[in-house]
Amino acid sequence: MILYDESGRILAVDKQSIKFFGYTDIESFKQEVNDIADFFIEKEGYIHKFEHFNWIDYLNYSEEDINKALIRKTDGKCVEVEISVDELFPLVDVDGSKSIYAIYLLNPVEKELKSEDVKENENIHKNDELPSEEQILVKDIDIDYEEIEEKLGLDKELYLELLRDFIEESKKDLETIKAHMKNSNYDILTKIINKLTSVCTNLNLSDFNPILSGIRSDIDSKNFDDIIKFLNIFSSKLDKLSQNLKRIAQ
């Protein structure tokens, strides 16, 4: 088992996982490993370390039925594993994280791969088209309003009104983020993202969570270029939600 916080930082690891990756003790593991996804091999049908958002968010929120990874261990051997994620809720403060993720690597099977079948993370092909993870993030929003009414106890019309307010306020928040980016006001940026995350959770808008997670991670690393990318994706996602509401109104 490996524990991660919301920002993608490893908090703890058990002895079995340390040994699995080929390390003899926690010190060597801690010095060399920042993210187990660095061991993932990119191959179609398997989870890998994405360029634009956290792989744990992909497992939690993507509708794609992919829960396996190919791992290249330190001894060079390739192992296929199933990945299971449990969301835990800390009872003490862990750098403000509202959730902690327990990662389990299950049913390992050693694999033989041909070099032409595998595309390593550092050689990810780039072109003018959106990468697959961005395509996932900007997909249409499909809301089951009957499920929402049952889950949140909200009348459909009230829920629709709350969504309209969310769209309007979020557009203002995006402009505020852009303004404070110029002043490098990271505290304000983080507060806005935390507020949006809370609102999305309360409105059951899980489609926005990977985007917000990506923005939060880039704020932490002061990666402004990727923040702009995510802001544009978030804006596109709001447009998708607006289109959904217009279809409902027709």
SEPAGU-957714 format. One line per 8 residues: their letters; for each residue y, z, x of C-alpha. Coordinates in Angstrom, 3 decimals. Each point is the difference from the previous one (the first is absolute). Last residue first. Example, Ala and Ser with C-alpha at 12.3 -4.5 7.8 and 13.67 -1.06 7.14 Angstrom:
REM residues 2
sa	-1.060:7.140:13.670 | -3.440:0.660:-1.370;
REM end
This chain:
REM residues 250
qairklnq	22.948:-24.888:-35.533 | 0.856:3.539:1.111 | -3.303:0.473:1.837 | 0.573:-3.183:1.966 | 3.468:1.214:0.939 | -1.447:3.310:1.231 | -2.470:-1.799:2.254 | 2.767:-2.194:1.389;
slkdlkss	1.989:3.109:0.838 | -3.025:1.466:1.800 | -0.374:-3.156:2.076 | 3.729:0.139:0.805 | -0.433:3.606:1.135 | -2.822:-1.180:2.268 | 2.282:-2.607:1.515 | 2.538:2.743:0.746;
finlfkii	-2.732:2.116:1.614 | -1.034:-3.006:2.100 | 3.615:-0.473:1.108 | 0.275:3.694:0.852 | -3.288:-0.270:1.900 | 1.278:-2.837:2.156 | 3.287:1.833:0.595 | -1.914:3.085:1.128;
ddfnksdi	-2.043:-2.251:2.309 | 3.095:-1.014:1.932 | 1.362:3.554:0.011 | -2.903:1.567:1.900 | 1.427:3.487:0.467 | -3.550:1.362:0.500 | 0.400:2.579:-2.793 | 1.949:-2.507:-2.107;
dsrigsli	-2.781:-2.520:0.588 | -2.623:2.446:-1.281 | 2.083:0.820:-3.073 | 0.497:-3.702:-0.751 | -3.728:-0.667:0.318 | -0.848:2.927:-2.275 | 2.503:-1.296:-2.527 | -1.679:-3.402:0.040;
pnfdslnl	-3.479:1.523:-0.264 | 1.153:2.130:-2.982 | 1.613:-2.730:-2.102 | -3.226:-1.168:-1.653 | -0.726:3.637:-0.934 | 2.550:-0.119:-2.817 | -1.418:2.937:-1.983 | 3.460:0.964:-1.282;
ntcvstlk	-0.137:3.472:1.600 | -1.360:-1.443:3.255 | 2.641:-2.725:0.064 | 2.727:2.624:-0.571 | -1.315:2.194:2.833 | -0.204:-2.948:2.386 | 3.529:-1.062:-0.927 | 1.295:3.505:0.743;
niiktlid	-1.867:0.153:3.302 | 1.445:-3.393:0.950 | 3.525:1.174:-0.829 | -0.405:3.244:1.951 | -1.385:-1.888:3.022 | 2.959:-2.381:0.063 | 2.468:2.892:-0.264 | -1.619:1.763:2.952;
ynsnkmha	-0.115:-3.202:2.049 | 3.736:-0.648:-0.046 | 0.002:-2.792:2.576 | 3.535:-0.938:-1.152 | -0.937:-3.625:-0.705 | -3.243:1.215:-1.581 | 2.142:2.081:-2.368 | 1.365:-3.103:-1.729;
kiteldkk	-3.408:-1.683:-0.258 | -1.488:3.144:-1.515 | 2.820:0.223:-2.536 | -0.594:-3.607:-1.028 | -3.683:0.744:-0.521 | 0.894:3.123:-1.998 | 2.198:-2.034:-2.356 | -2.877:-2.402:-0.635;
seeifdrl	-2.240:3.015:-0.573 | 2.346:1.395:-2.656 | -0.125:-3.172:-2.102 | -3.751:-0.481:0.352 | -0.746:3.653:-0.742 | 2.267:-0.039:-3.059 | -1.897:-3.001:-1.341 | -3.286:1.790:0.723;
lelylekd	1.175:3.091:-1.878 | 0.887:-2.182:-2.990 | -3.459:-1.547:0.061 | -1.546:3.472:0.091 | 2.058:1.076:-2.997 | -1.103:-3.084:-1.914 | -3.660:0.627:0.873 | 0.070:3.665:-1.040;
lglkeeie	-0.808:2.205:2.940 | -2.971:2.363:0.341 | -0.346:-0.882:3.648 | -3.683:-0.962:0.068 | -0.478:-1.043:-3.634 | 3.262:-1.925:-0.280 | -0.552:-1.461:3.456 | -3.510:-1.144:-0.925;
eydididk	1.352:-1.691:-3.117 | 2.751:-1.581:2.090 | -2.416:-1.614:2.431 | 2.497:-1.344:2.530 | -0.616:-3.175:2.009 | 2.449:-0.422:2.845 | -0.109:-3.393:1.684 | -0.783:-0.179:3.714;
vliqeesp	2.753:0.736:2.519 | -1.899:2.637:2.010 | -3.271:-1.909:0.151 | 1.707:-3.133:1.244 | 1.686:2.170:2.594 | -3.415:1.184:1.192 | -1.305:-3.567:0.193 | 2.761:-1.203:2.297;
lednkhin	2.814:-1.931:-1.685 | 0.079:-3.595:1.185 | 2.046:-1.194:2.974 | -2.784:0.674:2.461 | -1.524:2.887:1.954 | -3.555:0.291:1.243 | -0.999:3.531:0.967 | -0.784:0.032:3.706;
enekvdes	0.626:3.707:0.672 | -2.203:0.965:-2.942 | -3.048:-1.887:1.256 | -1.210:-3.032:-1.931 | -3.782:-0.095:-0.243 | -2.416:-2.743:-0.976 | 0.630:-2.052:3.160 | -1.114:2.928:2.165;
klekevpn	-3.367:0.177:-1.723 | -0.747:3.388:-1.472 | -3.047:2.247:0.341 | 0.239:2.998:-2.290 | -1.001:3.682:0.175 | -0.156:1.635:-3.430 | 1.971:3.140:-0.857 | -0.655:1.431:-3.490;
llyiayis	3.282:1.862:-0.494 | 3.305:0.443:1.803 | 1.895:2.657:-1.978 | 3.789:0.239:-0.076 | 1.691:3.062:-1.483 | 3.556:-0.815:-1.047 | 2.744:2.605:-0.244 | 2.548:-0.114:-2.798;
ksgdvdvl	3.456:1.396:-0.700 | 0.936:-0.239:3.653 | 3.127:2.018:0.846 | -0.891:0.548:3.637 | -3.247:1.678:-1.062 | 1.235:2.835:-2.235 | -2.732:2.253:-1.340 | -2.246:-0.509:-3.027;
pfledvsi	-0.615:-3.614:0.978 | -1.222:-2.428:-2.680 | -3.028:-2.059:0.998 | -0.645:-3.681:-0.699 | -3.547:-1.066:0.815 | -0.633:-3.304:1.763 | -3.405:-1.617:0.587 | -0.591:-2.662:2.622;
evevckgd	-3.315:-1.836:0.263 | -0.933:-0.741:3.563 | -0.983:-3.050:2.068 | -0.512:0.717:3.697 | 0.852:-2.125:3.028 | -1.027:1.241:3.446 | 2.520:-0.264:2.813 | -0.613:3.505:1.367;
tkrilakn	3.434:1.081:-1.274 | -0.968:-0.957:-3.537 | 0.889:-3.279:-1.713 | 0.084:0.855:-3.700 | -0.621:-2.432:-2.829 | 1.380:1.423:-3.210 | -1.200:0.282:-3.587 | 1.791:0.921:-3.221;
ideesynl	1.079:-3.359:-1.373 | 0.020:-0.565:-3.768 | 3.569:-1.307:-0.188 | 2.016:1.858:-2.640 | 2.059:1.570:2.766 | 1.356:3.490:-0.533 | -2.046:2.581:1.897 | -1.753:-2.237:2.541;
ydiwnfhe	3.206:-1.894:0.724 | 1.909:3.280:0.241 | -2.486:1.088:2.670 | 0.613:-3.271:1.864 | 3.713:0.830:0.321 | 2.449:-2.816:-0.417 | 1.496:-3.048:1.683 | -2.184:-1.075:2.900;
fkhiygek	-3.307:1.056:-1.474 | -2.666:1.841:1.907 | -3.267:-1.287:-1.437 | -2.135:0.273:-3.133 | -2.912:-2.423:-0.094 | -0.839:-3.074:-2.080 | 1.443:-2.465:2.492 | -0.014:1.358:3.528;
eiffdaid	2.552:2.060:1.880 | -1.747:2.498:2.242 | 0.928:3.648:-0.543 | 0.286:2.229:3.079 | 3.802:0.268:-0.281 | -0.706:1.033:-3.596 | -1.056:3.378:1.442 | 3.702:0.778:0.442;
nveqkfse	1.737:1.810:2.842 | -3.029:0.183:2.290 | 0.210:0.284:3.792 | 1.333:3.475:0.788 | -1.430:1.660:-3.100 | -3.493:-1.431:0.598 | 0.022:1.100:3.655 | 1.075:3.495:-1.026;
idtygffk	-2.444:0.240:-2.924 | -3.070:-0.403:2.189 | -2.741:-2.435:1.009 | 1.415:-3.187:-1.465 | -2.032:-3.007:-1.132 | 1.438:-0.777:-3.436 | -2.952:1.731:-1.687 | 0.278:3.051:2.282;
isqkdval	3.527:0.769:-1.201 | -1.107:-0.690:-3.582 | -2.874:2.496:0.255 | 2.234:2.633:1.586 | 2.419:0.019:-2.952 | 3.527:-1.408:0.003 | 3.381:1.455:-0.873 | 3.587:-0.966:-0.770;
irgsedyl	-0.023:-3.728:0.737 | 3.399:-1.497:-0.834 | 0.267:-2.749:-2.605 | 3.315:1.125:-1.510 | -1.707:1.577:-2.997 | -2.143:2.303:2.135 | -3.431:-0.897:1.334 | -3.203:2.046:0.250;
im	-3.157:-1.376:1.625 | -3.502:0.877:-1.177;
REM end
